[in-house]
Amino acid sequence: MARDDNKKTILEGQAAINLWLEGVDIWNQWVADNPVADISFVDADFRQYDKVSFERYMFPKGHVNFSRAQFGKGDVYFDRARFGEGDVDFSSAQFGEGDISFEGALFGIGSAYFYNAQFGQGEIDFSRAQFSKGIVSFEFAQFGEGDVNFYSTQFGEGDAYFYNTLFGRGNVYFYCAQFGEGNVSFEGAQFGQGFVNFYGTQFGTGDVYFDGVQFEQGDVSFYGTQFGEGTIGFSNVQFGKGDVSLASAKILGRLEFSNLVKVNKISGLSFKFTTFEGPVDMDGNEFHCIPDFTNTKLSHQLSLSHFSVKPKMRNKGKLFVKTLIGLRRIWLGSQLRFSSTKKAIKLSRIMAKKFPWLAQTTAADRQDIDRLRRLKELAESNKHHKLALDLHIEEMKCSRWIETPWHQLFTEFLFQKLGDYGRSVLRPIVSLILLWLVCAPIYATASNNKEISFDALIFSFSQMFSIIPSSKDARTESSQALYGTLIDGKLVVDVPHMVFVVAGVQSLASVALVFLIGLALRNRFRI
């Protein structure tokens, strides 16, 4: 109730509850009579009331304190309530199992504190609420199982903190919310299994931090979100099994999207049609999907150190399944039971992983091909040659049986097995040694002289490196030792036709293997 003129008016305790019970008209009349006053519901107990409604209640130009208040199991309404110019404090307030609504509530120039507030199991609605110049704090607040809605909420010019906030299993909506010029922090927040939606959200010029946030299995959308000129931090974020979208966003500041936790769980990551006006840091991420940077605009460097991708693949062919089921039918002499068919399919999947070429393994999503090309383009612009090569190889794998004609797949198969797509020096060297050792016995077998194993090795080696000047003399002398015959004191060399064929094949194979060695050295030491 009112004090004398020398003291500030304070309404608190049971007197505040009694006035609230009188209804909105009498309450608002009291506020009109006492425009400057503090309202205190500290430790107030509302559990005896089925519903707590402050809908359309007006509050004076003072502090409003609901800290540690206990609300019952019913609904709580602050719809279109108008708070004054002082701070509004709901710290450690405990809400019940009903719905909680601050829809259209208007907060004054003071700060709004929901620090450590315990929200119930119902839906939480702050849609169209308006905060002014003060701090907005939901730090350490805990939301229940219902949806949390901040649709079109205006957070004003102050900082907004959701530090270590715990969201429940419901969906979380910040759809079209507007943040002011202050910093925004969701650091350490935990989201449940519902959909997290920041569609069309507008962040101000301050920093925005999502570092250390944990998302569960639901999708996360920042589609069409606008970030200001401050730092946007997503470092050490743990995403769940859903899709993550920052498509069509506009990012003016520096984006830190590095060192994500359990990044292999992300089903898809899209930056399509996004505009980046600042540098982008994607370091330290090993994705099991292909981030989509197609149709993006980057004004600064995209950092991709210790970055890798692994596209999702599928087995286009059914060779292993059909073969195993056919063999089982022949063996058993009857139709297969469901359990036998299931075992055959499981075994075929194992075989497909070991022999992807026979299983016609290709990209599960055809759009991954274009995504890989865009990433390769960005890696090349950053002079990250190794990553560009790795991305090109993944592009080739994804293009099999889709864009690559079947008659070109054999050469790609040899390119992979013999040279690891130009990344291995050891494979072609070992292949050269094996080719040398395999062809030598063939040349020795074709000779009438059975004690010329060393000459056969020399002859085989000379066929592989004909560009070396000394190999010509070695080839002449070894062919004479292998296939030469003295006739009337004259040495006659008669090389069998089979040797010419084998030597020709060996020479061509040697040229290809030497090329693979040079290609691997070029890729490794490329400047």
PALOSE-351464 format. One record per residue (C-alpha): z negated, y, x. Coordinates in steps of 0.5 Angstrom, whole numbers, plus 500, padded with zeros to 3 digits. Each point is the difference from the previous one (the first is absolute). Example, Ala and Ser with C-alpha at 12.3 -4.5 7.8 and 13.67 -1.06 7.14 Angstrom:
# PALOSE-351464
484491525;502507502;
//
This chain:
# PALOSE-351464
500500500;500507502;496504505;498507501;505505503;497499507;502493500;506496499;501496494;499492501;501495494;497493503;497494498;498498493;502507497;507499503;501494496;497502494;505506500;505495501;498496494;501506496;508500501;505504503;500506496;493501501;500499507;506504501;496506497;495499504;505501506;502506497;493503500;499497507;506501504;497500507;496493500;499494503;500493496;496494503;500493498;498497506;497493499;502501492;500494497;505499494;500492500;497501493;506503497;506496498;505506502;499506504;505505499;500507503;507501497;502507500;493502502;500507504;496501506;497506503;501504507;495496503;499493504;501494495;496494503;501492497;498497506;496493499;501501493;501493496;505499495;500494495;504495498;505504496;505505501;499507504;504506498;501506504;507502497;502507500;493502503;500507503;496500506;497507503;501503507;495496503;500493503;500494496;496494502;501493498;497496506;497494499;501500493;501493497;505499494;500494495;505495498;504505495;505504502;499507504;505506498;500507503;507501497;502507501;493502503;500507503;496501506;498507503;501502507;494496502;500493503;500494496;496494503;501493498;497497506;497493499;501500493;500493497;506500494;500494495;504495498;505504495;505505502;499506504;504506498;501507503;507501498;502508500;493501502;500507504;496501507;500507503;498503507;494495501;500493504;501494495;496494503;501493497;497497507;497493499;501500493;501494497;505498494;500494495;505496498;504505495;505504502;499507504;504505497;501507504;507501497;502508501;493501502;500507504;495500506;500507502;500503507;494497503;500493503;500494496;496494503;501492498;497498506;497493500;501500492;501493497;505499494;499494496;505495497;504505496;506504501;499507504;504506497;501506504;507501497;502508500;493502503;500506504;496501506;499507503;500503507;494496502;499494504;501493496;496494502;500493498;498497506;497493499;501500493;501493497;505499494;500494496;505495497;503505496;506505500;499506505;504506497;501506504;507501497;502508500;493502503;500507504;496500506;499507503;500503507;494496502;499494504;501493495;496494503;501493497;498497507;496494499;501499493;500493497;505498495;500493496;506497497;503505495;506505502;499506503;504506498;501507503;507501497;502507500;494502503;500507504;495501506;499506503;500503507;494496503;499493503;501494495;496495503;501492498;498497506;496494500;501499492;500493497;505499495;500494495;506495498;503505495;506505502;498507503;505506499;501507503;507500497;502507498;494504503;500506504;496500506;499507504;495498505;499494505;500493497;495495504;502493497;498496506;496494501;499498493;496494499;502493497;507503500;503494499;498500492;504505498;506498496;504506500;499507504;505506497;501507503;507500497;503507498;494503504;500507504;496500506;499507503;495498505;499494505;499493498;496495503;501493498;497497507;497493500;502497494;503493499;503500493;502493496;505504496;505506502;498507499;505504496;502506504;507500497;502507497;494504504;500506503;496501507;500507503;495497506;499494504;499493497;495496504;501493500;496497506;498493499;503500494;503493497;503497494;501494497;505499494;498495494;505495500;503494495;503494501;507501496;503493501;497493497;502496506;493497502;498499492;506497498;500495506;492498500;501499492;506496501;497496506;494498496;504498494;504495504;493498503;497499493;506498496;497505494;499507498;495503504;493502496;498507500;495499506;505497504;505506499;495505502;499496506;507500502;500508498;494501505;503496506;507504499;496506501;497498506;507498503;503506497;496504505;501496506;508500498;501506497;508500501;501494496;495502495;505507499;494504501;501507498;497507498;496499494;502507498;507503501;497507501;496498506;507500504;501507499;492502501;501496507;506504502;497507498;494498504;504498506;504507500;493503500;498496506;506501504;499508498;493499504;503496506;496494498;505495502;496494500;498501493;507502498;503494503;494496496;502503493;507499501;499492501;496500494;506504496;504494503;495495497;500503493;508501500;501492501;503497494;500507497;505505504;501495506;506496498;499492501;505499506;496506504;494496499;501495506;501505505;493504498;497493500;502499507;498507502;493499497;499493503;503502507;498507501;495502495;504505497;501503507;493501502;499494504;502499507;497493501;503497495;507501503;498498507;497494497;507498496;504502507;496495504;500495494;508501500;501499507;495494501;504497493;507501503;499497507;499493498;507501495;503502506;497494505;502495495;507502499;501499508;502494504;495501505;493498498;496503505;501508499;495502496;499506504;507502500;500499492;494505500;504505504;506499496;496502494;497506503;507503502;502499493;495504497;500506505;508501502;499507501;496499506;505500506;497494503;500496494;508499501;499497507;494495497;505498494;505498504;496496505;496497495;506498496;503497506;494496501;500498493;507498498;504500507;503494502;504499507;507497499;504499506;495505504;501505495;494503495;502500493;496503495;500497493;496503495;499496493;502504494;493499497;497504506;504506499;498500493;493500501;500505506;504505495;494499495;495501505;503506503;500503493;493498499;498503506;503506499;497501493;493498504;501505505;501505495;494499496;496500507;503507501;499502493;492498500;500504507;503506497;496500493;493499505;502506505;504504495;498508501;
//
